[in-house]
Amino acid sequence: MKEINLHNKVLSVDLSTLLNVSEDTIRRDLKELSDENRVIKVHGGAISKSFVRPFIADNNIYAHEEKKKIASKALALIQNNMTLLLEGGTTILELANQIPQKLNLTVFTVSPQIAITLSDHENINVYTIGGKLNKNANIHIGASVVNAISEIQCDICFMGVNAISLENGFTDIDWETVQVNKAMIKAADKTALLAISEKLNISKRYKVADLCDISYLITELNPRDKELARYRKQIEII
């Protein structure tokens, strides 16, 4: 459950290696968790309920207080009349919830949930970049999305993180999501990664970007925290 809550989506094969048990054991346990309505079982693994259903009021979002703090820090980067590019996920959703009504902004997003969250802001023009819906992450993916993003130039891109490490940079487990993430980084003058500290020092199978390609890393920790000491040498910490 910790792995599912932390990374939002897990693969049975990865859990099998991590926990040193058979994939059959993992599949049985995931089915049991699904029957108990604690996770959503998908082909090859499982996803967190809070990740795909954040509008449900009684949902327990993992590390919610930490994500609120991260979103509050990220707000300091947003200035009036900026053009923003937002990914999806619970931390970015928290950022969208905290954006002040008074700001005049143009926001592009690959997340239907982010677009709906911002729909009541009279001073924000919201553009949804449509394509195939990745039901495991509730963001749009595919060639049409990547092509549309390539025609955008924005001030800052805000993205969530599955895993980040000094050795391998920003990584993920979903290939199509990675392609969208790469396009988003190219479309932005600056990119900010929003990540709870538990996602530090972890690597997944597909690379999105090196740390040198990212402008800011925002966690719930104090930027001077010793856990971030090595990261401060490669990226600006907020």
N, C-alpha and C positions, 0 to 999 in steps of 0.2 A: 504493500500500500504506500509506503514511503516513496518508492521509486516511481509509482504511478502518479502520486501527487506532485512530486518534485519535477518530473519531466513531462507530465501531462499524457504522454503516450509511451508505452513500453512494448517491446517485442518479446515473445516467448523465448526465442533463441538467446537473447541477451540476458534475460532473467535466469535462464538455465545455467549459463556460464557464471553469472554473478553469484548465484546461490548454490552452485555445484550440485544441482539435481537434474533429473531428466526433464526433457520438454513435456513429456506426458504428465509428469507431476505438476508442472507449471500450468498446463492447460486445464487440468482438473481443478487446481486452486483458483484459477481465474474464472472458471465456470461457477464455482461455489460463491466467489465474491460477486459475480454478476447476478446469481440467483438471490443473493442477499441485498441486491440493489445498491451495492457500494461502488461498482465500476461499470463501465460499458464495454462489453467484450466485442472485439472486432477481429477480422481476419489476421491471424499472426500475432495477436497480443490483446492489449486492452487500453482504454483511455479513461482519463479522469472525468467524472460527471460534471465537476465544476468548470472544466475547460470548455466543454461544448454546450453547457446549459447555464451560462452565467446570469441569465435573467430570472432564474428561479429564486425567489426571495429567501427560501430556507436553505439554499446551498451553502455549504461550508467551503469557502475558497481557501486553499492551502496557503499558509503564511500571509493571510490577508493584511494584517497590520504592517508587516514588512513591505508589502507591495504598495500600501497607501503611502508609506514613507518614501519609497522610491519614486512614486508618481509625483509627490510633492517636490522632491528635488528636481525632477525633470522639468517641472513647470518653469523653473528659473531660466531655462534655455529658450523659452517661447516668448517672442516679442510681437507687438502689434503689427498687423499686415504681413506676417510671414506666410509662406506656403509650406505646409507640412505633409509628410507621407507617413502614414501609420499602418503598422502590421496589425495582427490580432493577438488574442490571448488575454488572460486575466489581468496582467500587470498593465498592458496598454489600455485595456478597458477601464482600469482605475484611473489612468492618466486622462482619458477622455471624460470621465466623470468629474474630474477636478478642474478642467479648463474653465476659467471664468467667463461668464456671459458677456462681459464688456469687451473682450478681445475681438478684433476683426481679423479673421483668418480664412485661408483657403486650405482645405484638408482633402487629400486624396487617401483612400484606404482600400485595402483588399479584403477587409472584414465587414460583412453585412452588419454584425453586432455593433461595431464601432460607428458605422454610419448612422444606425438607428439611435444610438446613444447621443450623438451630436445633433440629431435632427431638430431638437428644441432650442438650439442656439441660434437666435435671430441673426447674429453678426458673423456666423461661420457658413461659408459656402462649402458644401460637402459633395465630393465626387467619389462614387464607388467604382472601382475597377473590376469589372465583371469577368467571369470565366467559369470553368468547372469548379464546383464547390467541393473542397476537401472536407468531407464530413468528420474526419478525425481531428480537424483543427479549426473548422469553421472559417476558413479563408479561401479566397479564389486562387486557383492555380492554373497552369497550362500556358501554351505558347501565346495565346491571345493576351493573357495578363502580362507576360514578360514583354511582349511587343508594345503594349500600351504604356507600361512603366518607362520604357526606353524613350518615349516621347515627352516625358515630364522632366522638369528641372525644379527641384524644391530646395528650400533652405536647410531643413533638418528632417532626417528620417528617424523615427523612433521604432525600435524593434525589441521584441522579447527574445529570450535566450533559452535554448534547451541545454546547452553545455558550453563551457568556455575554459580554456587552459592556455598557459604560456607556450606550451610546445605546439599545440595544434590550432590555436585560435578559437574561432567561433564555429561550432559544429552542430549537426542535427542528424536525425535518423530517417527523415523523409526526403527523398531525392527531389520530388517536384516542389516541395516547400523551399528547399535549398536554392533552386533555380530562381524562384520569385524573390527570395531574400537577396541573392546576388544582384539582381536587376535593381532592387530598391536601393542598395548601397551605391550603385553607379549613378542613380538618378538624383542623389542628394549631395549638396555641398558638404554637409556634415552628417554623421551617423551616430546615434546614441543607443547603446545597448542597455536595456533595463533588466537586471538579474538579481534575484535573491542570492545571498552569499553561498548558499548550499550548492549552487550550480557552478561554482568556481572549482578549478582543478579537475574537471571532468571532460572526457572526450567521447564523441559519438562517431559514427562511421563516415559521414559525409561532411566535407569542409565547406563552410560558407565564405569565410574570410580570415585573413591574418589580423592580428591585433593592430598592426600598423595601418590597416585600412579603415579602422574605426576611430572616431573622434573622442567619444566619451564612454566610460563604463560607469553606470550608476547602480549602486547597491544600497542596502539599508545601513551599511556600516559607515562609521566615520572614515573619511578618506585617508586618515593617518593610521588607521587600524593596521596592526602588524600582519594580519592575514592578507592585506592588499599591498604589502611592501614591494614584492617582486613585480606586481602588475604596474605599479606607479612608474617603473622604469620604461614601460612600453606604451602606456596609454594614460590619458588624463582621467583621473578618478573624481567623481562627484559624490 
